[in-house]
Structure formats: C-alpha cells, structure tokens
C-alpha cells in the first residue's frame, strides 16, 4: 500500500507540473512561434516590395541619365551650329 501511495503522489505531482508549468510554457512557445512565422512573412513581403521599388528607381535614374545625355548632345550641336 505504501508503494501505491508513493506512485499516486508522484502521479499527482507530475500532473500538477504538467498543468501549471509545462503546458503554459508550451502554449507560450507556440504563440511566439506563430508570431515569428507572421513576422517572417511580413519581412518577406517588405523585402519584395523594396526590391521592386529599387528596380523602378534604378530604371527612372537610368532614364534621367539618358535624357540628360541627349539634352547635352543637343545643346552641343546647337552650340557648334551657332559658332559656325
């Protein structure tokens, strides 16, 4: 009977540990994991948007450079025509 009481007491302690320590910690870890997954998704979206914006910006800068070169070439040709 003594050994049986020890087993019941051990079981009661283990049950309490599971209920009040292990399960809340596991739930907390699960919540943190879910939030981390949402953050990873949000970061991936932001990175994609940033890459798209950077590409568009680079294209605009290239267009401005080309237009500036064309304007300068035109101004040079006008200047040469005026000097003649």
Contact map, one row per residue, 1 for C-alpha under 8 A:
111110000000000000000000000000000000000000000000000000000000000000000000000000000000
111111000000000000000000000000000000000000000000000000000000000000000000000000000000
111111100000000000000000000000000000000000000000000000000000000000000000000000000000
111111110000000000000000000000000000000000000000000000000000000000000000000000000000
111111111000000000000000000000000000000000000000000000000000000000000000000000000000
011111111100000000000000000000000000000000000000000000000000000000000000000000000000
001111111110000000000000000000000000000000000000000000000000000000000000000000000000
000111111111000000000000000000000000000000000000000000000000000000000000000000000000
000011111111100000000000000000000000000000000000000000000000000000000000000000000000
000001111111110000000000000000000000000000000000000000000000000000000000000000000000
000000111111111000000000000000000000000000000000000000000000000000000000000000000000
000000011111111100000000000000000000000000000000000000000000000000000000000000000000
000000001111111110000000000000000000000000000000000000000000000000000000000000000000
000000000111111111000000000000000000000000000000000000000000000000000000000000000000
000000000011111111100000000000000000000000000000000000000000000000000000000000000000
000000000001111111111000000000000000000000000000000000000000000000000000000000000000
000000000000111111111100000000000000000000000000000000000000000000000000000000000000
000000000000011111111110000000000000000000000000000000000000000000000000000000000000
000000000000001111111111000000000000000000000000000000000000000000000000000000000000
000000000000000111111111000000000000000000000000000000000000000000000000000000000000
000000000000000111111111100000000000000000000000000000000000000000000000000000000000
000000000000000011111111110000000000000000000000000000000000000000000000000000000000
000000000000000001111111111000000000000000000000000000000000000000000000000000000000
000000000000000000111111111100000000000000000000000000000000000000000000000000000000
000000000000000000001111111110000000000000000000000000000000000000000000000000000000
000000000000000000000111111111000000000000000000000000000000000000000000000000000000
000000000000000000000011111111100000000000000000000000000000000000000000000000000000
000000000000000000000001111111110000000000000000000000000000000000000000000000000000
000000000000000000000000111111111000000000000000000000000000000000000000000000000000
000000000000000000000000011111111100000000000000000000000000000000000000000000000000
000000000000000000000000001111111110000000000000000000000000000000000000000000000000
000000000000000000000000000111111111000000000000000000000000000000000000000000000000
000000000000000000000000000011111111100000000000000000000000000000000000000000000000
000000000000000000000000000001111111110000000000000000000000000000000000000000000000
000000000000000000000000000000111111111000000000000000000000000000000000000000000000
000000000000000000000000000000011111111100000000000000000000000000000000000000000000
000000000000000000000000000000001111111110000000000000000000000000000000000000000000
000000000000000000000000000000000111111111000000000000000000000000000000000000000000
000000000000000000000000000000000011111111100000000000000000000000000000000000000000
000000000000000000000000000000000001111111110000000000000000000000000000000000000000
000000000000000000000000000000000000111111111000000000000000000000000000000000000000
000000000000000000000000000000000000011111111100000000000000000000000000000000000000
000000000000000000000000000000000000001111111110000000000000000000000000000000000000
000000000000000000000000000000000000000111111111000000000000000000000000000000000000
000000000000000000000000000000000000000011111111100000000000000000000000000000000000
000000000000000000000000000000000000000001111111110000000000000000000000000000000000
000000000000000000000000000000000000000000111111111000000000000000000000000000000000
000000000000000000000000000000000000000000011111111100000000000000000000000000000000
000000000000000000000000000000000000000000001111111110000000000000000000000000000000
000000000000000000000000000000000000000000000111111111000000000000000000000000000000
000000000000000000000000000000000000000000000011111111100000000000000000000000000000
000000000000000000000000000000000000000000000001111111110000000000000000000000000000
000000000000000000000000000000000000000000000000111111111000000000000000000000000000
000000000000000000000000000000000000000000000000011111111100000000000000000000000000
000000000000000000000000000000000000000000000000001111111110000000000000000000000000
000000000000000000000000000000000000000000000000000111111111000000000000000000000000
000000000000000000000000000000000000000000000000000011111111100000000000000000000000
000000000000000000000000000000000000000000000000000001111111110000000000000000000000
000000000000000000000000000000000000000000000000000000111111111000000000000000000000
000000000000000000000000000000000000000000000000000000011111111100000000000000000000
000000000000000000000000000000000000000000000000000000001111111110000000000000000000
000000000000000000000000000000000000000000000000000000000111111111000000000000000000
000000000000000000000000000000000000000000000000000000000011111111100000000000000000
000000000000000000000000000000000000000000000000000000000001111111110000000000000000
000000000000000000000000000000000000000000000000000000000000111111111000000000000000
000000000000000000000000000000000000000000000000000000000000011111111100000000000000
000000000000000000000000000000000000000000000000000000000000001111111110000000000000
000000000000000000000000000000000000000000000000000000000000000111111111000000000000
000000000000000000000000000000000000000000000000000000000000000011111111100000000000
000000000000000000000000000000000000000000000000000000000000000001111111110000000000
000000000000000000000000000000000000000000000000000000000000000000111111111000000000
000000000000000000000000000000000000000000000000000000000000000000011111111100000000
000000000000000000000000000000000000000000000000000000000000000000001111111110000000
000000000000000000000000000000000000000000000000000000000000000000000111111111000000
000000000000000000000000000000000000000000000000000000000000000000000011111111100000
000000000000000000000000000000000000000000000000000000000000000000000001111111110000
000000000000000000000000000000000000000000000000000000000000000000000000111111111000
000000000000000000000000000000000000000000000000000000000000000000000000011111111100
000000000000000000000000000000000000000000000000000000000000000000000000001111111110
000000000000000000000000000000000000000000000000000000000000000000000000000111111111
000000000000000000000000000000000000000000000000000000000000000000000000000011111111
000000000000000000000000000000000000000000000000000000000000000000000000000001111111
000000000000000000000000000000000000000000000000000000000000000000000000000000111111
000000000000000000000000000000000000000000000000000000000000000000000000000000011111
